[in-house]
């Protein structure tokens, strides 16, 4: 499935190209289609792969850490924290490039992650309290983002597509800068698979198995911050990927994160890149932003999963 959507991401877009034209644009620098394929569709597809991977893994380890099936970077306000920091950087400092505001996005994601966990009760946090804390911060921060952008028309023009979630500004420079953050986040997430399995039994049982709950939580928060902050900085807030994919994976992998995380890493980009291709095709000659498409697809599908689980 991942291979198919990657091929579709390169082969389909607002402008129709035959398979031969796509191949020529991919391998021949002198082809008239080289810029369309090699400079627009290829980096966009690869960015969707990286961002989908990041959001999917972040959602999976957040659900495991909080023992909350509704935990998601979007629903718990982490994407909103990164968005608020980026909007502030664009409005007040004139920063509108990935290399400029990625650090703001990481800082915003880290602050909101810590706030949600603290407001939700810290070590005594319950799924309901975390969801309520995240919903409150999410609403407040997106209201702040709207106020900042409406008060500064230049900021609206600079980030208006970014605020709804878009891969349209992808280029190889963004990919090069994004990759180290995602790579470190992925390594931390994978390293936490076995400790999070132990933590799911409770703190006392985890300590009896040799795990250190405090250290596990700290490392997971760092991983989520890196994955969500970098992904949001690159293409804006995108919802439902981190929430939905673990629910699709869990029925055939079980709760063991050593199996869940690899499957999530493969299937999350399928959803994101597939949604981006669908948005380009349905919106031709323009396009529908990928954040809009994932929301339209993810909402009904998640409701179906909830009803099917009853």
PLY file of the C-alpha trace (Angstrom):
ply
format ascii 1.0
element vertex 310
property float x
property float y
property float z
element edge 309
property int vertex1
property int vertex2
end_header
0.00 0.00 0.00
2.80 2.41 0.85
4.60 1.68 -2.41
1.39 2.26 -4.36
0.61 5.65 -2.78
4.21 6.82 -3.24
3.98 6.01 -6.94
0.61 7.78 -7.11
2.06 10.78 -5.32
4.70 11.18 -8.02
2.44 10.23 -10.92
-0.72 12.20 -10.20
-1.34 15.86 -9.65
-3.36 18.85 -10.73
-1.81 18.50 -14.20
-2.20 15.16 -15.97
1.01 13.49 -17.14
1.29 10.12 -18.86
3.48 7.43 -17.24
6.14 8.03 -19.89
6.15 11.77 -19.19
6.39 11.14 -15.46
9.36 8.80 -15.95
11.09 11.26 -18.24
10.55 14.05 -15.74
12.00 11.86 -13.00
15.23 10.77 -14.73
15.92 13.27 -17.52
17.00 16.79 -16.46
16.36 18.02 -20.01
12.74 16.86 -20.00
10.09 19.61 -20.03
8.43 17.72 -17.16
11.54 17.59 -14.97
10.54 20.56 -12.84
6.99 19.27 -12.28
8.10 15.79 -11.23
11.52 16.24 -9.70
11.10 19.63 -8.05
7.41 19.54 -7.08
5.86 16.08 -6.87
8.88 14.11 -5.61
9.77 16.33 -2.62
6.07 16.71 -1.82
5.60 12.94 -1.73
8.72 12.42 0.38
7.59 15.15 2.78
4.24 13.38 3.14
6.13 10.17 3.91
8.19 11.81 6.67
5.33 13.80 8.20
2.96 10.83 8.14
5.61 8.68 9.83
6.19 11.34 12.49
2.51 11.95 13.29
1.62 8.25 13.32
4.41 7.31 15.74
3.69 10.32 17.94
0.05 9.30 18.25
0.90 5.68 19.03
3.38 6.43 21.83
1.12 9.14 23.27
-1.78 6.68 23.48
0.51 4.17 25.18
1.98 6.70 27.63
-1.36 8.18 28.70
-3.33 4.93 28.34
-5.84 7.09 26.51
-7.16 5.85 23.14
-8.08 9.45 22.23
-4.54 10.78 22.70
-3.40 12.53 19.54
-1.06 15.45 18.78
-4.03 17.39 17.42
-6.62 16.60 20.08
-4.24 17.13 23.01
-3.18 20.56 21.79
0.43 19.79 20.86
-0.04 20.78 17.22
-1.84 23.89 18.45
1.16 24.79 20.61
3.49 24.50 17.64
1.04 26.48 15.51
0.80 29.28 18.08
4.59 29.56 18.25
4.94 29.62 14.46
2.14 32.19 14.05
3.84 34.39 16.65
7.17 34.06 14.86
5.57 35.00 11.53
3.55 37.92 12.89
6.02 39.52 15.28
9.42 38.50 13.92
8.72 38.15 10.19
9.94 34.54 10.11
8.21 32.52 7.37
10.66 29.73 6.44
10.99 26.25 7.89
14.59 26.77 8.95
13.52 29.91 10.80
10.47 28.75 12.71
11.18 25.06 13.33
12.74 25.99 16.67
9.65 27.99 17.61
7.45 25.02 16.68
9.53 22.66 18.83
9.41 25.06 21.76
5.64 25.51 21.45
5.07 21.75 21.20
7.29 21.11 24.25
5.54 23.72 26.40
2.05 22.48 25.57
3.05 18.83 26.04
4.30 19.64 29.54
1.22 21.78 30.29
-1.26 19.12 29.21
0.53 16.52 31.30
0.74 18.84 34.32
-2.83 20.14 34.13
-4.06 16.60 33.52
-2.65 15.50 36.86
0.97 14.51 36.18
1.61 10.97 37.36
-1.99 10.77 38.59
-3.35 11.80 35.19
-6.40 9.98 33.89
-7.46 9.70 30.23
-10.47 11.95 30.85
-8.43 14.67 32.56
-5.80 14.63 29.82
-8.46 14.87 27.13
-10.14 17.80 28.89
-6.83 19.61 29.46
-5.85 19.09 25.84
-9.22 20.26 24.53
-9.08 23.43 26.62
-5.54 24.32 25.57
-6.32 23.40 21.96
-9.29 25.80 21.83
-7.40 28.62 23.54
-4.32 28.33 21.34
-6.21 28.16 18.04
-8.19 31.21 19.10
-4.87 32.95 19.71
-3.58 31.87 16.28
-6.70 33.24 14.58
-6.43 36.55 16.46
-2.74 36.97 15.59
-3.24 36.23 11.91
-6.34 38.40 11.55
-4.48 41.32 13.13
-1.61 40.97 10.67
-2.63 40.57 7.02
0.95 39.96 5.89
1.13 36.96 8.23
-2.11 35.62 6.77
-0.64 35.64 3.27
2.57 34.01 4.45
1.03 31.12 6.40
-2.60 30.85 5.25
-2.08 27.47 3.53
0.17 26.29 6.33
-2.54 26.85 8.96
-4.87 24.27 7.40
-2.14 21.70 6.78
-0.45 21.63 3.40
2.41 19.86 1.62
2.39 22.37 -1.23
5.53 24.22 -0.12
7.67 21.07 -0.04
11.21 21.24 -1.38
14.42 19.30 -0.83
15.79 21.95 1.52
12.83 21.46 3.87
13.29 17.69 3.66
16.96 17.98 4.52
16.22 20.12 7.57
13.25 18.03 8.72
14.93 14.62 8.48
17.28 14.89 11.51
14.42 15.88 13.86
12.20 13.05 12.64
15.07 10.54 12.71
15.91 11.31 16.35
12.23 11.22 17.29
11.77 7.85 15.56
14.81 6.36 17.30
13.55 7.52 20.70
10.03 6.22 19.99
11.29 2.80 18.92
13.62 2.61 21.92
10.62 3.20 24.20
8.52 0.36 22.77
9.51 -2.24 25.39
9.55 0.21 28.36
6.10 1.50 27.40
4.83 -2.08 27.30
6.02 -2.41 30.90
4.54 0.96 31.89
1.13 -0.11 30.59
0.95 -2.51 33.56
1.22 0.40 36.00
4.15 2.18 37.65
4.68 -0.41 40.39
4.69 -3.32 37.96
6.98 -1.41 35.61
9.49 -0.80 38.42
9.33 -4.48 39.35
10.27 -5.28 35.74
13.25 -2.94 35.93
11.73 0.05 34.13
12.00 3.67 35.31
8.60 5.36 34.83
9.89 8.92 35.24
12.63 8.45 32.66
10.21 6.72 30.26
7.78 9.64 30.44
10.55 12.18 29.92
11.94 10.40 26.86
8.49 9.94 25.34
7.71 13.64 25.81
10.98 14.53 24.05
10.15 12.15 21.20
6.61 13.53 20.79
7.94 17.09 20.85
10.49 16.36 18.13
8.04 14.44 15.93
5.06 16.78 16.29
7.00 20.03 16.39
9.04 19.29 13.28
6.06 17.90 11.34
3.88 20.89 12.22
6.66 23.32 11.32
7.03 21.67 7.91
3.41 21.51 6.81
1.10 22.93 9.48
-1.32 21.21 11.86
-2.74 17.98 10.42
-5.32 16.07 12.46
-6.49 12.46 12.71
-3.31 10.78 11.39
-1.86 10.16 14.85
-5.28 9.32 16.27
-6.64 7.04 13.60
-3.73 4.89 12.45
-2.98 3.22 15.83
-6.65 2.22 16.00
-6.44 0.68 12.54
-3.22 -1.16 13.40
-4.07 -2.44 16.89
-6.67 -5.09 15.85
-4.09 -7.12 13.91
-0.92 -6.38 15.92
-2.31 -6.38 19.44
-1.19 -3.86 22.07
2.53 -4.78 21.87
4.30 -1.61 20.72
7.17 -3.64 19.26
4.68 -4.63 16.55
2.44 -1.57 16.58
5.13 1.02 15.91
6.54 -0.54 12.70
3.05 -1.04 11.24
2.06 2.49 12.24
5.22 3.86 10.63
4.23 2.21 7.35
0.49 2.90 7.33
0.45 6.51 8.58
2.21 7.79 5.43
-0.30 5.78 3.36
-3.11 7.88 4.83
-1.30 11.21 4.51
0.18 10.78 1.02
-3.06 9.19 -0.19
-5.06 12.14 1.14
-2.67 14.56 -0.57
-3.04 12.78 -3.92
-6.82 12.73 -3.52
-6.84 16.44 -2.75
-4.78 17.23 -5.86
-6.97 15.11 -8.12
-10.35 16.23 -6.76
-9.33 19.89 -6.63
-7.87 20.01 -10.15
-6.84 22.44 -11.63
-6.25 23.70 -8.08
-6.05 21.45 -5.03
-7.61 20.67 -1.67
-5.15 21.03 1.20
-4.16 17.73 2.78
-5.29 18.90 6.24
-8.81 19.36 4.90
-8.83 15.93 3.23
-7.55 14.07 6.31
-10.21 15.77 8.43
-12.98 14.83 5.97
-11.75 11.24 5.66
-10.65 10.74 9.26
-13.77 11.96 11.05
-16.28 9.49 9.58
-13.78 6.63 9.61
-12.97 7.18 13.26
-16.69 7.30 14.13
-17.10 3.98 12.31
-14.26 2.44 14.33
-15.78 3.69 17.58
-19.16 2.16 16.74
-17.58 -1.09 15.51
-15.70 -1.43 18.82
-18.93 -1.46 20.86
0 1
1 2
2 3
3 4
4 5
5 6
6 7
7 8
8 9
9 10
10 11
11 12
12 13
13 14
14 15
15 16
16 17
17 18
18 19
19 20
20 21
21 22
22 23
23 24
24 25
25 26
26 27
27 28
28 29
29 30
30 31
31 32
32 33
33 34
34 35
35 36
36 37
37 38
38 39
39 40
40 41
41 42
42 43
43 44
44 45
45 46
46 47
47 48
48 49
49 50
50 51
51 52
52 53
53 54
54 55
55 56
56 57
57 58
58 59
59 60
60 61
61 62
62 63
63 64
64 65
65 66
66 67
67 68
68 69
69 70
70 71
71 72
72 73
73 74
74 75
75 76
76 77
77 78
78 79
79 80
80 81
81 82
82 83
83 84
84 85
85 86
86 87
87 88
88 89
89 90
90 91
91 92
92 93
93 94
94 95
95 96
96 97
97 98
98 99
99 100
100 101
101 102
102 103
103 104
104 105
105 106
106 107
107 108
108 109
109 110
110 111
111 112
112 113
113 114
114 115
115 116
116 117
117 118
118 119
119 120
120 121
121 122
122 123
123 124
124 125
125 126
126 127
127 128
128 129
129 130
130 131
131 132
132 133
133 134
134 135
135 136
136 137
137 138
138 139
139 140
140 141
141 142
142 143
143 144
144 145
145 146
146 147
147 148
148 149
149 150
150 151
151 152
152 153
153 154
154 155
155 156
156 157
157 158
158 159
159 160
160 161
161 162
162 163
163 164
164 165
165 166
166 167
167 168
168 169
169 170
170 171
171 172
172 173
173 174
174 175
175 176
176 177
177 178
178 179
179 180
180 181
181 182
182 183
183 184
184 185
185 186
186 187
187 188
188 189
189 190
190 191
191 192
192 193
193 194
194 195
195 196
196 197
197 198
198 199
199 200
200 201
201 202
202 203
203 204
204 205
205 206
206 207
207 208
208 209
209 210
210 211
211 212
212 213
213 214
214 215
215 216
216 217
217 218
218 219
219 220
220 221
221 222
222 223
223 224
224 225
225 226
226 227
227 228
228 229
229 230
230 231
231 232
232 233
233 234
234 235
235 236
236 237
237 238
238 239
239 240
240 241
241 242
242 243
243 244
244 245
245 246
246 247
247 248
248 249
249 250
250 251
251 252
252 253
253 254
254 255
255 256
256 257
257 258
258 259
259 260
260 261
261 262
262 263
263 264
264 265
265 266
266 267
267 268
268 269
269 270
270 271
271 272
272 273
273 274
274 275
275 276
276 277
277 278
278 279
279 280
280 281
281 282
282 283
283 284
284 285
285 286
286 287
287 288
288 289
289 290
290 291
291 292
292 293
293 294
294 295
295 296
296 297
297 298
298 299
299 300
300 301
301 302
302 303
303 304
304 305
305 306
306 307
307 308
308 309
